[in-house]
Amino acid sequence: MKILDHLEEWIIAFLMGGATLIIFLSVAHRYGTGLPIPGVQDWLLSLHFEWAQELAIIMFVWMAKFGAAYGVRKGVHVGVDVLVSRLPTEWRKNTTIIALVCGMLFTGIIGTLGLRFVWENGMHHAVFSLFHIETDTPEGPTTPDLEWPTWFVYSVVPMGSYLMCFRFIQVLVTFVRTGEMPHQDESEVEGLDDIEEDPLFATVKPGTGGAR
């Protein structure tokens, strides 16, 4: 569970750092090839970075999908609870449970549909080939630059969706047991302490009905 509790952070950190490095190297290579430096320019021109943009896009898409699961676990997704907060306590609890169950069902359905799509898009051929099972199923398409099988790229849909579904289940179990929902710790938001000194908010006092 310790590994699972930090799975999204590790994946997001790796993807973000990798994509940033790839983009930096690609931009530096592009500008470097324009410098008339004997030897260096020829060496840079011999390097091929056509795949960098495609890989960076894939990494950012994966990062967004796993980031959605992280948002469920941390309670940072945007939600409109203006009606729920005005319901009686018991109704509010039941409404929250229904909302969590709907989130669980939705992400579970998306994960299942995504897994079916990935399987039919070439994953079945890869699995059969791995276990040396004869099959006449097609290999499936590949990406333009990297020439990776697209089923591998799209596999983030079932993986990320099932992880979100699992996080919804975790949040639901915790809420039923304790009545608490995950929420973002305001102390982790940089610059939030300075809001009291902002003249825009200085005239709005807590409890006066004004929106902070």
C-alpha positions in Angstrom: 0.0 0.0 0.0 2.9 2.4 0.6 4.0 1.9 -3.0 0.4 2.2 -4.3 -0.2 5.4 -2.2 2.6 7.1 -4.1 2.2 5.5 -7.5 0.8 8.5 -9.3 3.4 10.9 -7.9 6.2 8.7 -9.1 4.7 8.2 -12.6 3.8 11.9 -13.0 7.3 13.0 -11.8 9.0 10.6 -14.2 6.8 11.6 -17.2 7.1 15.4 -16.4 10.8 15.3 -16.0 11.3 13.1 -19.1 9.1 15.2 -21.3 10.8 18.4 -20.1 14.2 17.0 -20.8 13.2 15.7 -24.3 11.7 19.1 -25.2 14.8 21.0 -24.0 17.1 18.7 -26.0 14.9 19.0 -29.1 14.9 22.8 -28.9 18.6 23.0 -28.2 19.3 20.6 -31.2 17.1 22.7 -33.5 18.9 26.0 -32.6 22.3 24.3 -32.6 22.0 23.0 -36.1 21.6 26.6 -37.3 25.0 27.6 -35.9 27.8 27.6 -38.5 30.3 25.7 -36.3 32.5 23.3 -38.3 32.2 19.8 -37.2 29.6 20.5 -34.5 27.0 21.5 -37.0 27.5 18.4 -39.1 27.3 16.2 -36.0 24.1 17.8 -34.9 22.6 17.4 -38.3 23.4 13.7 -38.2 21.2 13.4 -35.1 17.5 12.9 -35.6 14.9 14.3 -33.2 11.8 14.0 -35.3 10.4 11.6 -32.7 10.8 14.1 -29.8 7.5 16.0 -30.3 5.5 12.8 -30.6 7.1 11.2 -27.5 6.6 14.4 -25.5 2.9 14.5 -26.5 2.4 10.9 -25.5 4.1 11.5 -22.1 2.0 14.5 -21.4 -1.2 12.5 -22.3 -0.1 9.8 -19.9 0.7 12.3 -17.3 -2.8 13.9 -17.6 -4.5 10.5 -17.3 -2.5 9.4 -14.2 -2.9 13.0 -12.8 -6.7 12.5 -12.9 -6.3 9.5 -10.6 -4.1 11.6 -8.4 -6.8 14.2 -8.3 -9.4 11.7 -7.1 -7.1 10.5 -4.3 -6.2 14.1 -3.2 -9.7 15.6 -3.7 -8.4 18.4 -6.0 -10.9 17.9 -8.8 -13.2 20.9 -9.4 -16.7 20.2 -8.0 -19.9 22.2 -7.7 -21.5 21.4 -4.3 -23.6 24.5 -3.9 -26.8 22.3 -3.8 -25.3 19.4 -1.8 -24.0 21.7 0.9 -27.6 23.0 1.5 -29.2 19.5 1.9 -29.9 18.0 5.3 -27.0 16.0 6.7 -28.4 12.5 5.9 -29.3 13.5 2.4 -25.9 15.1 1.9 -24.2 11.9 2.9 -26.3 9.8 0.6 -25.8 12.2 -2.3 -22.1 12.1 -1.8 -22.2 8.3 -1.8 -24.2 8.3 -5.0 -21.8 10.7 -6.6 -18.8 8.5 -5.7 -20.5 5.4 -6.9 -21.3 7.1 -10.2 -17.6 8.1 -10.5 -16.6 4.6 -9.8 -19.0 3.1 -12.4 -18.1 5.7 -15.0 -14.3 5.2 -14.7 -14.8 1.4 -14.6 -16.9 1.5 -17.8 -14.4 3.7 -19.6 -11.5 1.4 -18.4 -13.3 -1.6 -19.8 -14.2 0.0 -23.1 -10.6 1.2 -23.4 -9.2 -2.2 -22.6 -11.4 -3.7 -25.3 -10.3 -1.1 -27.8 -6.6 -1.7 -26.9 -7.0 -5.4 -27.2 -8.6 -5.2 -30.6 -6.1 -2.6 -31.8 -3.1 -4.9 -31.7 -2.6 -6.0 -28.1 -4.1 -9.4 -28.9 -1.5 -10.0 -31.5 1.3 -9.0 -29.1 0.0 -11.3 -26.4 -0.4 -14.3 -28.7 3.1 -13.7 -30.1 4.6 -13.5 -26.7 3.3 -16.9 -25.8 4.1 -18.3 -29.2 0.4 -18.9 -30.1 -0.4 -19.0 -33.8 -2.9 -16.4 -34.8 -4.0 -14.6 -37.9 -4.9 -11.4 -36.1 -3.3 -8.2 -37.5 -0.4 -6.5 -35.6 -2.3 -3.2 -35.5 -1.1 0.3 -36.5 2.0 2.1 -35.3 2.8 5.7 -34.5 4.2 7.8 -37.3 7.6 8.8 -35.9 8.4 6.4 -33.1 6.7 3.5 -34.9 5.4 2.2 -31.6 2.3 0.0 -31.6 -0.6 2.3 -30.9 -2.2 -0.2 -28.5 0.7 0.5 -26.2 0.1 4.2 -26.4 -3.6 3.9 -25.9 -3.2 1.5 -23.0 -3.0 4.5 -20.7 -6.8 4.7 -21.0 -7.7 1.5 -19.3 -4.8 1.8 -16.8 -5.6 5.3 -15.8 -9.3 4.7 -15.8 -9.1 1.6 -13.6 -6.7 3.4 -11.3 -9.3 6.2 -11.0 -12.0 3.6 -10.3 -9.8 2.2 -7.5 -9.3 5.6 -6.0 -13.0 6.3 -6.1 -13.5 3.0 -4.2 -10.9 4.1 -1.7 -12.6 7.4 -1.2 -16.0 5.8 -0.9 -14.9 3.3 1.8 -13.2 6.1 3.8 -16.2 8.3 3.5 -18.6 5.5 4.7 -16.4 4.7 7.6 -15.4 8.2 8.8 -17.6 10.6 6.9 -14.5 12.4 5.6 -13.6 13.3 2.1 -10.1 14.0 0.8 -9.4 17.7 0.3 -6.4 19.7 -0.7 -4.3 21.0 2.2 -4.3 24.8 1.8 -0.9 24.9 3.4 0.5 23.2 0.3 -0.6 26.0 -2.0 2.2 28.6 -2.4 1.2 32.2 -2.0 -2.1 31.4 -0.2 -0.7 33.0 3.0 -0.3 36.3 1.2 -4.0 36.6 0.3 -4.8 38.4 3.5 -2.5 41.2 2.5 -4.0 41.5 -1.0 -6.0 44.9 -1.1 -8.6 43.2 -3.3 -9.6 40.9 -0.5 -8.8 43.2 2.4 -12.3 44.7 2.4 -14.1 41.3 2.5 -14.5 40.0 6.0 -15.3 36.4 6.9 -18.9 35.9 7.8 -20.2 39.0 6.0 -21.6 37.0 3.1 -18.9 38.0 0.6 -17.2 35.4 -1.5 -13.5 35.1 -0.6 
